[in-house]
Amino acid sequence: MSSPKQDDLLVTPSDNEKTAIRIDETTSLDKDNFKSDAEELPSVESDEGREPTELEMKTLRHVSASIPFSCWLVAIVELAERFSYYGMSAPFQNYMQHTQTSTPKGMLGLKQQGATSIAYFFQFWCYVTPIFGGWLADTYLGKFKTICVFCGVYIVGIFLLFITSIPSITNPKIALGGFVTAIIIIGLATGGVKANVSPLIADQVPKTKPVIKVTKKGERVIVDPNSTIQRVFLLFYFCINFGSLSVIATANLELHVGFWAAYLLPFCFFFVGVAALILGRNKYVKTPVGDKTIAKTFRCAWIGMKNKFNLDAAKPSLHPEMNYPWSDHFVEEVKRATVATKIFVFYPIYWVCYGQMSSNSVSQAGTMERHGLPNSIMTSFNSIAIILFIPLIDKFIFPFIRRFTPLKPISRITIGFFFASAAMIYSGVLQHFIYKAGPCYDKPMACAPEYADVPNRVHVATQVPVYVLIALSEIFASVTGLEYAYSKSPASMKAFTTSLFLATNAFGAILGIAISSTAKDPQILWNFIGVGIAAFVGGILFFTLFGKYNKVEEEQQALDYEQDGEDNGIQPVTSYALSAKSVS
């Protein structure tokens, strides 16, 4: 029998024991609740295919989905078009600058200033015509039909260029008329294709929300359409530069056979792209043409301008009496597109640097020791560098950087400006050493008749870093610009927004024409240095003004997953994944 003390303990526990009992009961209840919560939470196996939580979006690794077959077909179209474009344009500088009896050989004899001015005009024309192509696609024909129409125009232009370059049936005057007519036709055609082919390849990616996938190792990852889009644009740019390796073939054809052969090859290869269009005509995802989306966008923007640049004034929810033919969601998309067009303002400075590669850099190579290489072949090192760097950056560099800091679009573009600046500064320093070398010093191949075919004693291989630096700048600035244009525009006007981005290249060409008077010895040195300084200062100002948009990237992304009452079922996707681990 228990003692009284023991009975008291059993019947009337002390305060400490009461607390202990309560803690034990609470713990038991917590365990039961935890068990109940755990049963309600999905297991790892059941995670497959569900939408991630906000926390999971920030912590789990993001991977891309597989690239659809139709993307590869569009990529072949772009590869063929770029093969033809770069293949025929690589010999342009020599074709325009020199005569049939000079070294290197040419046709039109316009000298460096004249040739550089026309080269910049061609660049301007090729990048202003996409506005027409984008408008035509988004308003009437759609992307696919517009590409088909302008491919036909393209074929006519290249054929005219080829025919008027055959020596046996032409002379410099006829060749000049044929050349000018051909580049106008080709510029119109390439504008119609360029404005639509990059949005078309991105349209092939299914517009779905991120979902969780469980790998074979049991790791939960997020299949993110944003990562897929980023990879698709890298594929797109890879194909551009793989196609541009045609300059190796056309430069050698120019040197050893003639310009007519250098133009015939791009003409023939272009039909590979035509074949890809025909084969994929029933496989492509074709976005429906919007209901006057471009006109509505400009009207919405005009209302915002009239109200002190406040686009909220165009929202139907705030002004129902106005009966606006759009939703609040559409206004938010226009706001986001406005951000994209703002950042495009600085791109002309970048394109001046880029344009030097196919004009003054080619001329610079012509004054150096080439050891049998055509000077126009040097641009191929730009393409080779991009082909090598894109897989490296995609697989290793970007993921490594994102372990420490998210590399958002504005930051990537800024880095691109700095690489372009470095390329121009290097070109200026190289030009200085060319002038320091004999035999003609600051008048290469022009100091005396007997030295007309003798370059200054600097090896052309020292020019390779210029093309490598430009290649890196393209991966950061040009690719990200295409992503930004696509991802920040309303779903039914992506071609037009892309064309606005491409049009910045045209304005860069205007700047190039403005400074073309310095494209001669010895002023060309300060041309390179001045453009390099402008790109560096431009990069600093760009980040200073627009770095704030990095902070609202996630907020802008949220629009992609909001349902718009009047949308056509195709939602845009963004250029940057929410997680710092966004590229697999």
Secondary structure, 3 states (H helix, E strand, C coil): CCCHHHHHHHHCCCHHHHHHHHHHHHHHHHHHHHHHHHHHCCCCHHHCCCCCCHHHHHHCEEECCCCCHHHHHHHHHHHHHHHHHHHHHCCHHHHHHCCCCCCCCCCCCCHHHHHHHHHHHHHHHHHHCHHHHHHHHHHHHCHHHHHHHHHHHHHHHHHHHHHCCCHHHCCHHHHHHHHHHHHHHHHHHHHHHHHHHHHHHHHCCCCCCCEEEECCCCCEEEECHHHHHHHHHHHHHHHHHHHCCHHHHHHHHHHHCCHHHHHHHHHHHHHHHHHHHHHCCCCCCCCCCCCCHHHHHHHHHHHHHHCCCCHHHHCCCCCHHHCCCCCHHHHHHHHHHHHHHHHHHHHHHHHHHHHHCCCHHHHHHHCEECCCCCHHHHHHHHHHHHHHHHHHHHHHHHHHHHCCCCCCHHHHHHHHHHHHHHHHHHHHHHHHHHHHCCCCCCCCCCCCHHHCCCCEEEEHHHHHHHHHHHHHHHHHHHHHHHHHHHHCCCHHHHHHHHHHHHHHHHHHHHHHHHCHHHCCCCCHHHHHHHHHHHHHHHHHHHHHHHHHHHCCHHHHHHHHHCCCCCCCCCCCCCCCCCCCCCCC
